[in-house]
């Protein structure tokens, strides 16, 4: 955690910025944020997190383990022109 003002971000001077680690290859901080936000590690059964953007990451939670993989997905999945969004809990 770091004060946002130290990063030159023009928001409230007391705002905090959280920087999340890259966990391997192209599995980055956005995927780590998804894992934390969904509490994926504590999912009651096999659960898959899918993050599709320039890179496509998937994380499988099963048997007390998290397994992640990444591949290039390209701009086709980045959202321009998308008219429908889908989310599952």
C-alpha positions, 0 to 999 in steps of 0.5 A: 500500500502506498499513498496515491499522492506519492504516485502522482495520481490526482485523487484525494490526497489521503487515498491509498493505492494497492499494488498487487504482484504478478504471480507468474508469466503473464498472470498479473495483478488484475488476476490476483485482484480477481482471486482476492475479490471473489475469495476464490481460494475458499470456494466450496467446490471446483471454481474457475475464474476467467479474465479475458483481455489482451492476455487471457488468464484462467485460475482453477480452485480445486482441492485446496489449490489454485492453478493458473494459466495465461495465453495471448487473447488479443484485442478481439476480447477487449470489449469494444462493440460488446453489447452484453456482459455476463457475470456468475457468482 
